[in-house]
């Protein structure tokens, strides 16, 4: 196999590209795993500029995207950035994910697509025939505590038989800032579906999930901050089928909250034990692991298959259809949809 030593980041000027991917790329270069990086973005103000310091730093190219959905593939090829040695990392706004990824099919490149893969179920399914070269990225699955838990799930598969409830919390104190964001279901709730599915899949279960109730809210921004274009908090409830049992789950996600809480908890019967998986680790470290896996492994393992990721698209669409707006909450508070309610699991058990 050809060693992958180059990365092309599409959508590099966003927060993800600047704050997570670029620090990860510098670390990979320092370890001798990366030779070259190229950055493509519609807002790029540098055209094909090359920075190379006689081998003492990472080679870097910048390409503006000037023709809407058409990427400068000929220019990339001219600079040796097409082929089996290249990883394409697609992370622009969600509507561009599949159109950009499709342009690299058949080039030999490995293509990684950030979450949400797409909001269009038809487009998501169109990628399924290319599961050998297209890999969905859910960086929460590559955080240290989650990776250790997934290994435990593979080695001790019986744990899943005792699960009675599952809760996922991804609460952030920071607001949306000036980023263009997906709503809370697609931006953060997506991770909840992934972090519930992946451990159960690792334990060998062909699980399915359904959505029963969704409540959403939007924070009132601080002075000088723009009003969010969409809701920023969501509470999603439903059931996951584990074997012949329907187990209740709850996903609570949001921005601009009073506290941070980043974890997934699998509670068990009959002894009321639990597995608590922390998701507090820095995002750039998780992306470093994602990129390292994609660069070094013949068949990268990002912990959730493309087919399972298409199922997440369907779940997010289902959640969006069921969403009921609970109104606004002041920045730095906990919205009413997040208030502790011990009856949620009991009501879902009764429905099952």
C-alpha positions as a printed Julia matrix, in Angstrom:
352×3 Matrix{Float64}:
   0.0    0.0     0.0
   1.11   3.57   -0.76
   1.9    5.51    2.4
  -0.41   8.47    2.91
   1.69  11.53    3.63
  -0.5   14.42    2.45
  -3.78  15.94    3.63
  -6.21  18.2     1.79
  -8.56  20.08    4.15
 -11.72  21.4     2.47
 -13.35  24.09    4.6
 -10.12  24.99    6.37
 -11.01  28.54    7.42
 -13.73  27.54    9.91
 -13.3   26.96   13.64
 -12.75  23.23   13.1
  -9.97  23.8    10.59
  -8.17  26.47   12.59
  -8.6   25.28   16.16
  -8.57  21.49   15.84
  -7.27  20.22   12.53
  -4.25  22.49   12.15
  -2.82  21.75   15.62
  -3.35  18.04   14.86
  -1.53  18.4    11.52
   1.43  20.09   13.19
   1.68  17.21   15.66
   1.53  14.64   12.85
   4.27  16.5    10.97
   6.43  16.56   14.12
   6.05  12.77   14.31
   7.17  12.35   10.71
   3.77  11.11    9.54
   2.87  14.07    7.34
   4.75  15.81    4.54
   2.25  18.14    2.96
  -1.07  19.87    3.7
  -3.36  21.84    1.42
  -6.22  24.08    2.51
  -9.26  24.84    0.36
 -11.96  27.33    1.24
 -14.23  29.82   -0.46
 -12.91  32.48    1.91
  -9.23  31.72    1.33
  -7.38  34.91    0.45
  -4.19  33.18   -0.63
  -3.91  31.52   -4.02
  -1.64  28.49   -4.4
   0.94  29.99   -2.08
   3.52  27.43   -0.96
   5.31  27.69    2.35
   8.32  25.41    2.57
  11.31  26.0     4.81
  13.86  23.55    3.41
  12.26  20.57    5.06
  12.1   22.21    8.48
   8.35  22.78    8.39
   5.21  21.32    6.92
   4.68  22.06    3.21
   1.47  24.06    2.93
  -0.63  25.08   -0.06
  -3.7   27.32   -0.18
  -6.35  27.04   -2.87
  -9.47  29.23   -3.1
 -12.73  27.56   -4.14
 -13.97  29.91   -6.82
 -16.67  27.98   -8.66
 -19.3   27.02   -6.1
 -19.31  23.25   -5.75
 -16.52  22.65   -8.26
 -13.16  22.01   -6.62
  -9.81  22.78   -8.31
  -8.93  19.1    -8.89
  -6.6   19.83  -11.83
  -4.66  22.28   -9.68
  -4.44  19.76   -6.86
  -3.24  17.1    -9.3
  -0.63  19.48  -10.7
   0.8   19.84   -7.2
   0.8   16.08   -6.57
  -2.24  16.19   -4.27
  -4.39  13.54   -5.92
  -3.87   9.81   -5.47
  -3.55   7.0    -2.91
  -1.03   8.97   -0.85
  -3.58  11.74   -0.16
  -6.24  12.04    2.54
  -9.13  14.36    1.75
 -10.81  15.82    4.86
 -14.2   17.38    4.05
 -15.44  19.88    6.66
 -17.25  22.83    5.01
 -20.9   23.63    5.82
 -23.04  20.49    5.73
 -24.76  21.02    2.33
 -21.34  20.79    0.63
 -20.2   17.54    2.3
 -21.47  15.01   -0.22
 -20.98  17.15   -3.37
 -17.33  17.71   -2.42
 -16.7   14.1    -1.34
 -18.15  12.71   -4.58
 -15.6   14.62   -6.66
 -12.78  12.49   -5.24
 -14.36   9.09   -5.85
 -12.22   7.03   -8.2
  -9.1    9.16   -7.63
  -7.51   6.74   -5.17
  -7.75   9.29   -2.35
  -9.16   8.32    1.03
 -12.04  10.68    1.84
 -13.12  11.56    5.39
 -16.36  13.51    5.88
 -17.06  15.46    9.07
 -20.35  15.27   10.92
 -23.11  15.71   10.08
 -22.41  13.55    7.03
 -25.39  15.17    5.28
 -28.94  16.17    6.13
 -30.26  14.46    3.0
 -31.0   10.76    3.36
 -30.85  10.1    -0.39
 -27.44  11.77   -0.63
 -26.22   9.82    2.41
 -27.25   6.5     0.87
 -25.51   7.44   -2.39
 -22.17   7.09   -0.57
 -22.79   3.51    0.59
 -21.22   1.85   -2.49
 -17.99   3.7    -1.68
 -17.49   2.54    1.9
 -13.96   1.36    1.05
 -12.81   4.93    0.41
 -15.28   7.21    2.24
 -15.14   7.35    6.04
 -17.53   9.31    8.31
 -15.93  11.24   11.16
 -17.44  11.37   14.64
 -14.57  12.79   16.68
 -16.27  12.13   20.05
 -15.76   8.42   19.31
 -12.0    8.99   19.19
 -11.67  10.67   22.59
  -9.51   8.74   25.02
 -12.16   7.55   27.5
 -14.53   6.53   24.71
 -11.8    4.54   22.94
 -11.05   2.67   26.16
 -14.75   1.96   26.65
 -15.13   0.68   23.09
 -12.26  -1.74   23.71
 -14.02  -2.89   26.89
 -17.23  -3.41   24.89
 -15.44  -5.65   22.42
 -13.77  -7.7    25.16
 -16.7   -7.87   27.62
 -19.77  -8.09   25.44
 -22.13  -9.3    28.19
 -22.29  -5.83   29.79
 -24.86  -4.68   27.21
 -27.39  -7.32   28.28
 -27.89  -5.54   31.6
 -28.29  -1.97   30.31
 -31.55  -0.42   31.55
 -31.2    3.27   30.54
 -28.76   5.37   28.52
 -28.16   9.1    28.89
 -25.94  11.36   26.82
 -25.08  14.94   27.83
 -23.04  17.38   25.77
 -23.52  20.75   27.46
 -21.35  23.7    26.49
 -21.07  27.03   28.31
 -19.84  28.84   25.21
 -22.33  30.24   22.74
 -22.46  29.82   19.02
 -20.44  32.99   18.48
 -20.47  34.12   14.88
 -20.22  30.63   13.43
 -22.77  29.39   10.96
 -24.04  26.31   12.78
 -26.45  23.47   12.26
 -29.26  23.34   14.79
 -28.64  21.58   18.1
 -29.88  18.18   16.86
 -27.43  18.08   13.96
 -24.57  19.97   15.6
 -24.41  18.16   18.97
 -27.28  15.66   19.11
 -25.6   13.82   16.23
 -22.84  12.84   18.68
 -25.42  11.42   21.08
 -26.73   8.97   18.51
 -23.15   7.98   17.57
 -21.99   7.51   21.16
 -24.97   5.28   21.94
 -24.77   3.21   18.76
 -21.0    2.63   18.64
 -20.54   0.85   22.03
 -23.52  -1.42   21.4
 -22.24  -2.22   17.91
 -18.82  -2.95   19.43
 -20.52  -5.43   21.78
 -21.9   -7.24   18.76
 -25.53  -6.05   18.78
 -27.43  -5.13   15.61
 -29.26  -2.36   17.42
 -31.86   0.05   16.09
 -32.95   3.38   17.57
 -36.22   5.29   17.43
 -37.08   8.84   18.5
 -40.17   9.41   20.68
 -40.07  13.04   21.87
 -37.91  16.09   21.11
 -37.97  19.46   22.87
 -35.84  22.37   21.7
 -34.94  25.88   22.89
 -32.79  28.83   21.8
 -30.53  30.94   24.01
 -30.91  34.7    24.22
 -27.44  36.01   23.23
 -25.29  38.32   25.27
 -24.92  41.98   24.34
 -23.21  42.32   20.99
 -23.63  38.68   20.03
 -25.85  37.87   17.04
 -29.21  36.22   17.61
 -28.9   32.5    16.78
 -30.51  31.57   13.49
 -31.82  28.31   14.9
 -32.35  26.5    18.18
 -29.26  25.83   20.31
 -30.48  23.25   22.85
 -32.34  19.97   22.44
 -33.6   17.12   24.6
 -34.18  13.95   22.55
 -35.85  10.9    24.07
 -36.49   7.5    22.58
 -35.69   3.82   22.68
 -32.83   1.65   21.49
 -33.55  -1.98   20.69
 -30.89  -4.21   22.27
 -31.69  -7.79   21.34
 -35.31  -8.31   22.4
 -35.34  -5.37   24.85
 -36.37  -1.75   24.23
 -34.08   0.43   26.4
 -34.91   4.13   27.01
 -32.32   6.77   26.13
 -32.11  10.52   26.56
 -29.83  12.94   24.69
 -29.42  16.47   26.1
 -27.25  18.88   24.14
 -26.85  22.62   24.05
 -24.77  25.79   23.91
 -24.71  28.89   26.12
 -25.59  26.87   29.23
 -24.84  27.39   32.94
 -22.38  24.49   33.14
 -20.45  21.99   31.09
 -21.37  18.32   31.14
 -19.84  15.97   28.59
 -20.5   12.3    29.15
 -22.5    9.23   28.17
 -23.84   6.95   30.93
 -25.01   3.37   30.49
 -26.96   2.33   33.62
 -27.51  -1.34   34.34
 -29.96  -3.59   36.14
 -30.3   -5.42   38.45
 -27.44  -4.01   40.54
 -27.91  -0.4    39.36
 -24.29  -0.26   38.21
 -23.2    2.12   35.48
 -20.53   2.86   32.91
 -19.72   6.58   32.78
 -17.73   7.65   29.73
 -16.22  11.13   29.91
 -16.07  13.25   26.75
 -14.15  16.13   28.33
 -10.91  15.64   26.39
  -9.87  18.43   24.02
 -11.31  18.21   20.53
  -7.97  18.69   18.74
  -6.56  15.58   20.42
  -9.49  13.52   19.16
  -9.02  14.9    15.66
  -5.32  14.07   15.91
  -6.3   10.43   16.5
  -8.79  10.54   13.63
  -6.2   11.91   11.22
  -3.51   9.51   12.42
  -5.83   6.54   11.86
  -6.75   7.77    8.39
  -3.12   8.37    7.4
  -1.56   5.19    8.74
  -4.09   2.36    8.52
  -4.91   0.48    5.28
  -8.52   0.21    6.43
  -9.16   3.05    8.89
 -11.44   2.3    11.85
 -13.41   5.37   12.92
 -15.65   3.24   15.19
 -18.91   3.64   13.29
 -19.56   2.34    9.78
 -20.84   4.4     6.88
 -24.1    2.41    7.0
 -24.56   3.23   10.7
 -23.84   6.88    9.97
 -26.58   6.89    7.33
 -28.87   5.61   10.13
 -27.82   8.63   12.22
 -28.9   10.9     9.35
 -32.32   9.25    9.48
 -32.53   9.64   13.27
 -31.65  13.34   13.1
 -34.29  13.87   10.43
 -36.82  12.04   12.6
 -35.87  14.2    15.59
 -36.28  17.36   13.52
 -39.79  16.37   12.5
 -40.8   15.75   16.13
 -39.18  18.87   17.61
 -41.42  21.08   19.78
 -40.1   24.59   20.52
 -39.98  25.41   24.24
 -38.93  29.03   23.66
 -35.85  30.98   24.73
 -33.5   30.67   27.71
 -31.1   33.34   29.0
 -27.46  32.85   28.12
 -25.67  31.06   30.96
 -28.7   29.26   32.35
 -30.12  25.76   32.07
 -33.19  25.6    29.81
 -36.36  24.05   31.15
 -36.09  21.18   28.65
 -32.98  20.06   30.55
 -34.51  20.0    34.03
 -34.01  16.7    35.78
 -37.07  14.5    35.38
 -36.78  11.0    36.73
 -40.0    9.93   35.02
 -38.58  10.08   31.5
 -37.21   6.53   31.6
 -40.31   5.1    33.28
 -42.61   6.59   30.66
 -40.5    5.18   27.84
 -40.39   1.78   29.52
 -44.18   1.85   29.78
 -44.47   2.73   26.08
 -42.28  -0.26   25.21
